[in-house]
């Protein structure tokens, strides 16, 4: 037992830092990591905010030149976690957006996980903070048309190259093609930030965030760092 516990605490935790100005990781536009309104997905990430009161995009994408087709998991300037799908500019805007009631603090690692069941409704969405399902408020419930996700560039640390850059640290990002259960979420949270496959099932892509250009250790959606160098890869 002593040897096992000693090994556990010797595991090196490595993560990627973002300066909130222009640094992000692009993941490409493969349809396996975008979200259509009828898809069933979950996204897991560990985050550490350096500052409050600004929009921090954890995982997101928007079609180039098309501001009306959006996938996003973020922490907003209100310090609440937000999940957002938007498909068009027709009034009323066709979009789903829910926000947590719990705020995300700065200066501490926090686990965030969203599940979405493909029903295009707020009731089909859950957001967990440190393993606990949070009470959500509905901002928009008008998602009735499909999203155009063709050629939608997905990113870690921004919504798109020109806005929403994360200021802080991100670690162990996982994209699933299934709606995880509360028990799954507990397993993922308890596993923590240490490297390796958790083995829940339904993993499409997993980025350990321990290299400059993070490798997808499950699939083929490798990341490319933008405006970053080796100093952005940090132990701790």
KEDRENVEX-479968 format. One line per field, with one value per residue (C-alpha): residue number from 1; x, y, z. Coordinates in nm, 3 decimals, always signed. Example, Ala and Ser with C-alpha at 12.3 -4.5 7.8 and 13.67 -1.06 7.14 Angstrom:
// residues 2
senu <- 1:2;
east <- +1.230:+1.367;
north <- -0.450:-0.106;
up <- +0.780:+0.714;
// end
This chain:
// residues 236
senu <- 1:2:3:4:5:6:7:8:9:10:11:12:13:14:15:16:17:18:19:20:21:22:23:24:25:26:27:28:29:30:31:32:33:34:35:36:37:38:39:40:41:42:43:44:45:46:47:48:49:50:51:52:53:54:55:56:57:58:59:60:61:62:63:64:65:66:67:68:69:70:71:72:73:74:75:76:77:78:79:80:81:82:83:84:85:86:87:88:89:90:91:92:93:94:95:96:97:98:99:100:101:102:103:104:105:106:107:108:109:110:111:112:113:114:115:116:117:118:119:120:121:122:123:124:125:126:127:128:129:130:131:132:133:134:135:136:137:138:139:140:141:142:143:144:145:146:147:148:149:150:151:152:153:154:155:156:157:158:159:160:161:162:163:164:165:166:167:168:169:170:171:172:173:174:175:176:177:178:179:180:181:182:183:184:185:186:187:188:189:190:191:192:193:194:195:196:197:198:199:200:201:202:203:204:205:206:207:208:209:210:211:212:213:214:215:216:217:218:219:220:221:222:223:224:225:226:227:228:229:230:231:232:233:234:235:236;
east <- +0.000:+0.281:+0.446:+0.120:+0.049:+0.407:+0.383:+0.055:+0.213:+0.520:+0.308:+0.405:+0.108:+0.173:-0.065:-0.083:-0.101:-0.287:-0.222:-0.574:-0.441:-0.391:-0.285:-0.497:-0.492:-0.667:-0.803:-0.918:-1.270:-1.339:-1.710:-1.632:-1.549:-1.817:-2.169:-2.485:-2.811:-2.915:-2.578:-2.526:-2.199:-2.006:-1.700:-1.467:-1.186:-0.982:-0.938:-0.758:-0.859:-0.602:-0.854:-1.229:-1.486:-1.394:-1.514:-1.300:-1.368:-1.260:-1.369:-1.534:-1.568:-1.741:-1.749:-1.507:-1.694:-2.020:-2.097:-2.426:-2.304:-2.138:-2.035:-1.902:-1.825:-1.708:-1.684:-1.853:-1.773:-2.038:-1.802:-2.072:-2.015:-2.207:-2.294:-2.402:-2.519:-2.630:-2.744:-2.869:-2.940:-3.312:-3.518:-3.562:-3.207:-3.199:-2.989:-2.964:-2.774:-2.770:-2.561:-2.469:-2.573:-2.238:-1.945:-1.599:-1.325:-0.979:-0.656:-0.780:-0.816:-1.180:-1.327:-1.603:-1.806:-2.109:-2.344:-2.593:-2.856:-2.932:-3.287:-3.208:-3.350:-3.216:-3.355:-3.128:-2.818:-2.629:-2.319:-2.114:-1.868:-1.619:-1.841:-2.167:-2.455:-2.523:-2.858:-2.886:-3.061:-3.191:-3.081:-3.207:-3.437:-3.497:-3.272:-3.499:-3.274:-2.960:-2.619:-2.385:-2.074:-1.901:-1.548:-1.609:-1.264:-1.271:-1.032:-0.914:-0.868:-1.075:-1.399:-1.224:-0.886:-1.010:-1.193:-1.258:-0.903:-0.862:-0.649:-0.509:-0.445:-0.625:-0.559:-0.694:-0.968:-1.187:-1.466:-1.723:-1.993:-2.226:-2.425:-2.227:-2.407:-2.358:-2.160:-1.932:-1.874:-1.778:-1.526:-1.372:-1.354:-1.198:-0.941:-0.817:-0.562:-0.311:-0.230:-0.386:-0.711:-0.995:-1.188:-1.546:-1.635:-1.748:-1.420:-1.368:-1.066:-0.850:-0.582:-0.352:-0.227:+0.126:+0.298:+0.317:+0.106:-0.124:-0.164:-0.510:-0.435:-0.767:-0.843:-0.671:-0.764:-0.420:-0.391:-0.171:-0.059:-0.096:+0.123:+0.264:+0.607:+0.768:+0.726:+0.348:+0.396:+0.425:+0.454:+0.219;
north <- +0.000:+0.238:+0.179:+0.239:+0.562:+0.680:+0.619:+0.812:+1.124:+1.092:+1.122:+1.443:+1.658:+1.862:+2.117:+2.396:+2.765:+3.034:+3.408:+3.535:+3.738:+3.521:+3.171:+2.868:+2.517:+2.434:+2.081:+2.082:+2.045:+1.672:+1.606:+1.367:+1.658:+1.908:+1.909:+1.893:+1.964:+1.597:+1.460:+1.296:+1.421:+1.499:+1.720:+1.699:+1.940:+2.058:+2.436:+2.694:+3.057:+3.331:+3.615:+3.658:+3.869:+3.788:+3.527:+3.212:+2.959:+2.609:+2.422:+2.588:+2.651:+2.878:+2.851:+3.090:+3.396:+3.265:+3.394:+3.206:+2.847:+2.791:+2.512:+2.631:+2.531:+2.838:+3.034:+3.367:+3.713:+3.640:+3.360:+3.099:+2.797:+2.810:+2.554:+2.708:+2.575:+2.827:+2.750:+3.062:+3.434:+3.398:+3.586:+3.446:+3.313:+2.936:+2.852:+2.664:+2.824:+2.726:+2.864:+2.734:+2.911:+2.832:+3.062:+2.933:+3.069:+3.183:+3.036:+2.679:+2.374:+2.296:+2.002:+2.095:+1.841:+1.898:+1.629:+1.683:+1.429:+1.561:+1.678:+2.047:+2.138:+2.279:+1.976:+1.757:+1.936:+1.889:+2.069:+1.917:+2.117:+1.906:+1.603:+1.769:+1.842:+2.215:+2.393:+2.552:+2.861:+2.882:+3.178:+3.050:+2.761:+2.814:+2.555:+2.412:+2.405:+2.202:+2.357:+2.389:+2.228:+2.164:+2.306:+2.433:+2.465:+2.343:+2.482:+2.450:+2.784:+3.000:+3.014:+3.125:+3.284:+3.639:+3.620:+3.447:+3.343:+3.152:+3.315:+3.044:+2.671:+2.379:+2.010:+1.669:+1.756:+1.465:+1.458:+1.175:+1.069:+0.964:+1.125:+1.029:+0.926:+1.084:+0.774:+0.820:+1.182:+1.079:+0.831:+1.093:+1.352:+1.108:+1.002:+1.360:+1.518:+1.234:+1.102:+0.794:+0.659:+0.653:+0.394:+0.513:+0.431:+0.658:+0.851:+1.011:+1.229:+1.294:+1.559:+1.530:+1.888:+1.781:+1.869:+2.184:+2.031:+1.803:+1.455:+1.296:+0.979:+0.819:+0.934:+1.125:+1.486:+1.607:+1.966:+2.245:+2.519:+2.876:+3.158:+2.922:+2.773:+2.529:+2.776:+2.716:+2.352:+2.356:+2.106:+2.130;
up <- +0.000:+0.084:-0.253:-0.442:-0.256:-0.300:-0.675:-0.688:-0.548:-0.772:-1.088:-1.269:-1.360:-1.673:-1.824:-2.080:-1.992:-2.191:-2.168:-2.248:-2.541:-2.849:-2.740:-2.823:-2.968:-3.292:-3.330:-3.690:-3.824:-3.815:-3.762:-3.476:-3.242:-3.347:-3.203:-3.411:-3.230:-3.246:-3.130:-2.793:-2.643:-2.326:-2.274:-1.974:-1.879:-1.584:-1.574:-1.363:-1.411:-1.350:-1.369:-1.324:-1.505:-1.866:-2.115:-2.103:-2.378:-2.279:-2.591:-2.885:-3.253:-3.500:-3.876:-4.038:-4.162:-4.014:-3.665:-3.647:-3.620:-3.285:-3.045:-2.709:-2.352:-2.165:-1.844:-1.905:-1.771:-1.505:-1.386:-1.462:-1.685:-2.013:-2.282:-2.613:-2.951:-3.215:-3.568:-3.749:-3.744:-3.814:-3.555:-3.299:-3.306:-3.321:-3.020:-2.694:-2.408:-2.043:-1.756:-1.413:-1.095:-0.933:-1.010:-1.098:-0.875:-0.977:-0.847:-0.810:-1.033:-1.115:-1.304:-1.551:-1.745:-1.970:-2.101:-2.382:-2.497:-2.846:-2.773:-2.841:-2.500:-2.173:-1.989:-2.201:-2.074:-1.749:-1.626:-1.345:-1.135:-0.940:-0.987:-0.875:-1.114:-1.092:-1.114:-1.459:-1.583:-1.939:-2.149:-2.486:-2.577:-2.949:-3.115:-3.384:-3.691:-3.759:-3.718:-4.014:-3.867:-4.200:-4.182:-3.827:-3.669:-3.308:-3.051:-2.693:-2.520:-2.755:-2.951:-3.266:-3.347:-3.288:-2.954:-2.624:-2.531:-2.207:-1.936:-1.711:-1.742:-1.906:-1.855:-1.966:-2.217:-2.329:-2.590:-2.571:-2.817:-2.536:-2.256:-1.947:-1.630:-1.288:-1.191:-1.494:-1.396:-1.042:-1.183:-1.411:-1.133:-0.887:-1.148:-1.149:-1.377:-1.386:-1.735:-1.887:-2.026:-1.773:-1.974:-1.929:-2.290:-2.571:-2.587:-2.926:-2.849:-2.544:-2.513:-2.210:-2.264:-2.172:-2.500:-2.710:-2.986:-2.785:-2.925:-2.938:-2.741:-2.841:-3.195:-3.474:-3.394:-3.290:-3.174:-3.306:-3.067:-3.190:-3.053:-2.787:-2.721:-2.478:-2.190:-2.208:-2.096:-1.718:-1.432:-1.138;
// end
